[in-house]
Amino acid sequence: MANRALTPTEFGNLVNAITSAFGDPTRRSIYLLVHEHEDGLTASEVAEATGLHANVARHHLDKLVGGSYVEVSQRPSSGAGRPAKVYRTKEASLRLEFEVGHDDILVTLLGKALSRLGDEAATELAEEVGLEFGKQMASSMGGTNDGKRSFRSSLHVVADALSAHGFSAHAERHGEELRIVSSHCPFGDAAIEHPVICAVDRGMVKGLLSSLYGETEVALSSSVAFGDAECVADITSTGATAPSA
């Protein structure tokens, strides 16, 4: 049976749920922390790791449970006390891959949710999502910053990784600068309607490069979302002088 279209009310409720779950930076950090621990964490363990009061940690965890991003179970007690509640993420991966034609509603939902946060907060959130996903992509590729990979070769690896996720990207030299050019964006019309989504791209590039090479500055000098023919990310190494080869 085909999925029925969402009503405006249902769509609005989904937007509010995502904003409620991930609009708070502390809650995003807690989600990522729990995601790193397959066996789950208790509220006390989350509190200890984040420096929060246990009740505050529990509040954030319950918000994530309410949005169905985290599930709760009980860990048997080794003594006479009550079993402890253990929180685990429901998905094995962060599931931020948006395939063209398959997750259009999710991309639109992301754009709508970001638009509720205001420009500055939305850009920060979108770039943070991209940054974490970029680091995860590098990790899944076995990529590490071992000091052996040049700046230029790192950009080629990043371009290949982006292409594998639907960006149709390549690295090139432009004068004295190096940049990544993407002729196709998997976010489609949603990025045109909500250009803040471009910050996800920028974060992905920074996340990949931070793992593969080192810290960089990434600036979008052109974007399809703003009417340009292609998306261009100008990359600057903020560490040692980037090798020319």
C-alpha positions as CSV (number, residue, x, y, z in Angstrom):
1,M,0.0,0.0,0.0
2,A,1.4,3.4,-0.9
3,N,2.2,5.8,1.9
4,R,-0.5,8.5,2.2
5,A,0.4,12.2,2.1
6,L,0.8,13.9,5.4
7,T,-1.8,16.5,6.4
8,P,-0.5,20.0,7.2
9,T,-1.2,19.2,10.9
10,E,0.7,15.9,10.9
11,F,3.6,17.6,9.1
12,G,3.7,20.4,11.6
13,N,3.7,17.9,14.4
14,L,6.7,16.1,12.9
15,V,8.5,19.4,12.5
16,N,7.8,20.3,16.1
17,A,9.0,16.8,17.3
18,I,12.3,17.1,15.5
19,T,12.9,20.7,16.8
20,S,12.0,19.6,20.3
21,A,14.4,16.7,20.2
22,F,17.4,18.2,18.6
23,G,17.0,22.0,18.9
24,D,19.0,22.0,22.1
25,P,22.8,21.6,21.8
26,T,23.0,19.7,25.1
27,R,20.4,17.2,23.9
28,R,22.2,16.7,20.6
29,S,25.4,16.0,22.5
30,I,23.6,13.5,24.8
31,Y,22.1,11.7,21.7
32,L,25.5,11.4,20.1
33,L,27.0,10.1,23.4
34,V,24.3,7.5,23.8
35,H,24.7,6.5,20.2
36,E,28.4,5.7,20.8
37,H,27.5,3.1,23.5
38,E,25.7,0.1,22.0
39,D,25.0,-1.3,25.5
40,G,23.3,1.9,26.5
41,L,23.8,4.3,29.4
42,T,21.9,5.2,32.5
43,A,20.9,8.8,33.3
44,S,23.6,8.8,36.0
45,E,26.3,7.7,33.5
46,V,25.2,10.3,31.0
47,A,25.3,12.9,33.8
48,E,28.8,11.9,34.8
49,A,30.1,12.0,31.2
50,T,28.5,15.4,30.5
51,G,28.9,17.1,33.9
52,L,25.1,17.6,34.2
53,H,22.9,16.9,37.2
54,A,21.3,13.5,36.9
55,N,17.8,15.0,36.8
56,V,18.8,17.3,33.9
57,A,20.3,14.4,32.0
58,R,17.2,12.4,32.6
59,H,15.0,15.2,31.3
60,H,16.9,15.3,28.0
61,L,16.9,11.6,27.7
62,D,13.1,11.5,28.3
63,K,12.7,14.1,25.5
64,L,14.6,11.8,23.1
65,V,12.5,8.8,24.2
66,G,9.4,10.8,23.6
67,G,10.5,11.5,20.1
68,S,11.3,7.8,19.5
69,Y,15.0,8.6,18.9
70,V,16.1,6.7,22.1
71,E,14.5,3.6,23.7
72,V,14.7,2.7,27.4
73,S,15.0,-0.7,29.0
74,Q,16.1,-2.0,32.4
75,R,19.5,-3.2,33.5
76,P,19.3,-6.0,36.1
77,S,20.7,-4.8,39.5
78,S,23.6,-6.6,41.0
79,G,22.2,-6.0,44.5
80,A,18.8,-5.6,46.2
81,G,18.0,-2.2,44.5
82,R,15.7,-1.6,41.7
83,P,16.9,-2.3,38.1
84,A,18.4,0.8,36.5
85,K,16.9,2.4,33.4
86,V,19.2,2.1,30.4
87,Y,18.9,4.4,27.3
88,R,19.9,3.3,23.8
89,T,19.5,4.8,20.4
90,K,17.0,3.0,18.3
91,E,19.1,3.0,15.1
92,A,22.6,1.5,14.6
93,S,23.6,4.4,12.4
94,L,22.8,8.1,12.5
95,R,20.8,7.6,9.3
96,L,21.5,11.1,7.8
97,E,21.9,9.8,4.2
98,F,19.3,11.4,2.0
99,E,19.0,9.5,-1.2
100,V,17.4,11.4,-4.1
101,G,13.8,10.4,-4.7
102,H,13.5,8.3,-1.5
103,D,13.7,10.7,1.4
104,D,12.3,13.9,0.0
105,I,9.9,14.3,2.9
106,L,12.8,14.0,5.4
107,V,14.8,16.7,3.6
108,T,11.8,19.0,3.5
109,L,11.2,18.3,7.1
110,L,14.8,19.2,8.0
111,G,14.4,22.5,6.1
112,K,11.1,23.3,7.9
113,A,12.5,22.4,11.3
114,L,15.6,24.5,10.7
115,S,13.5,27.5,9.6
116,R,11.8,27.4,13.0
117,L,15.1,28.1,14.8
118,G,16.2,31.4,13.3
119,D,19.1,31.9,10.9
120,E,22.0,31.8,13.3
121,A,20.8,28.8,15.3
122,A,19.7,26.9,12.2
123,T,23.0,27.4,10.5
124,E,24.9,26.2,13.6
125,L,22.7,23.2,13.9
126,A,22.8,22.3,10.2
127,E,26.6,22.6,10.2
128,E,26.9,20.5,13.4
129,V,24.8,17.7,11.9
130,G,27.0,17.8,8.8
131,L,30.2,17.9,10.9
132,E,29.3,14.8,12.9
133,F,28.1,12.9,9.8
134,G,31.3,13.8,8.0
135,K,33.4,12.4,10.8
136,Q,31.3,9.3,10.8
137,M,31.8,8.9,7.0
138,A,35.6,9.2,7.5
139,S,35.5,6.6,10.3
140,S,33.5,4.2,8.1
141,M,36.1,4.7,5.4
142,G,38.9,3.8,7.9
143,G,40.2,7.4,7.5
144,T,42.5,8.9,10.1
145,N,44.7,11.9,10.3
146,D,48.1,10.1,10.3
147,G,50.1,13.1,8.9
148,K,50.9,11.1,5.7
149,R,48.1,12.4,3.5
150,S,48.6,15.7,1.7
151,F,46.0,18.5,1.7
152,R,45.3,18.0,-2.0
153,S,44.9,14.3,-1.8
154,S,42.6,14.6,1.2
155,L,40.3,16.9,-0.9
156,H,40.2,14.2,-3.6
157,V,39.2,11.6,-1.0
158,V,36.5,14.0,0.3
159,A,35.2,14.7,-3.2
160,D,34.9,10.9,-3.9
161,A,33.1,10.4,-0.6
162,L,30.6,13.2,-1.4
163,S,30.0,11.7,-4.8
164,A,29.2,8.4,-3.2
165,H,26.5,10.2,-1.3
166,G,24.9,11.9,-4.4
167,F,26.9,15.2,-4.7
168,S,28.7,14.5,-8.0
169,A,31.8,16.3,-6.6
170,H,35.4,16.7,-7.7
171,A,38.4,18.6,-6.3
172,E,40.2,21.2,-8.4
173,R,42.8,24.0,-8.1
174,H,41.5,27.6,-8.7
175,G,44.4,30.0,-8.8
176,E,46.2,29.6,-5.5
177,E,43.2,28.0,-3.9
178,L,41.9,24.4,-3.7
179,R,38.2,23.8,-3.8
180,I,35.5,21.1,-4.1
181,V,32.9,21.6,-6.9
182,S,29.6,19.8,-6.8
183,S,27.4,19.8,-9.9
184,H,24.5,17.9,-8.2
185,C,23.0,18.3,-4.7
186,P,21.0,15.3,-3.3
187,F,18.9,17.7,-1.2
188,G,17.2,19.0,-4.4
189,D,14.5,21.6,-4.3
190,A,14.5,21.6,-0.4
191,A,17.9,23.3,-0.4
192,I,16.6,26.0,-2.8
193,E,13.6,26.6,-0.5
194,H,15.7,26.4,2.6
195,P,19.3,27.5,1.7
196,V,20.4,26.9,5.3
197,I,20.6,23.2,4.4
198,C,23.8,24.1,2.5
199,A,25.4,24.4,6.0
200,V,25.0,20.6,6.2
201,D,27.3,20.3,3.1
202,R,29.8,22.6,4.6
203,G,29.8,20.7,7.9
204,M,30.3,17.4,6.1
205,V,33.4,18.7,4.3
206,K,34.8,20.0,7.5
207,G,34.1,16.8,9.4
208,L,35.7,14.6,6.7
209,L,38.8,16.8,6.4
210,S,39.2,17.1,10.2
211,S,39.5,13.3,10.3
212,L,41.5,12.8,7.1
213,Y,43.8,15.7,7.2
214,G,43.3,18.3,9.9
215,E,41.4,21.5,10.7
216,T,40.2,23.6,7.8
217,E,38.0,26.5,6.9
218,V,35.3,25.9,4.4
219,A,33.4,28.7,2.7
220,L,30.7,28.3,0.0
221,S,31.6,30.8,-2.8
222,S,28.6,29.7,-5.0
223,S,25.6,27.5,-4.5
224,V,22.8,26.1,-6.6
225,A,20.4,27.1,-3.8
226,F,21.2,30.8,-4.6
227,G,20.8,30.4,-8.4
228,D,24.4,29.4,-9.3
229,A,25.2,26.6,-11.8
230,E,27.1,24.6,-9.2
231,C,28.1,24.5,-5.6
232,V,31.7,25.5,-4.8
233,A,33.4,25.1,-1.5
234,D,36.7,27.0,-1.1
235,I,39.0,25.1,1.4
236,T,41.7,26.6,3.5
237,S,44.0,24.7,5.8
238,T,44.2,26.3,9.2
239,G,47.2,24.2,10.2
240,A,50.5,24.0,8.5
241,T,50.9,25.3,5.0
242,A,49.1,23.0,2.7
243,P,51.3,20.9,0.3
244,S,50.9,21.8,-3.3
245,A,50.8,18.2,-4.5
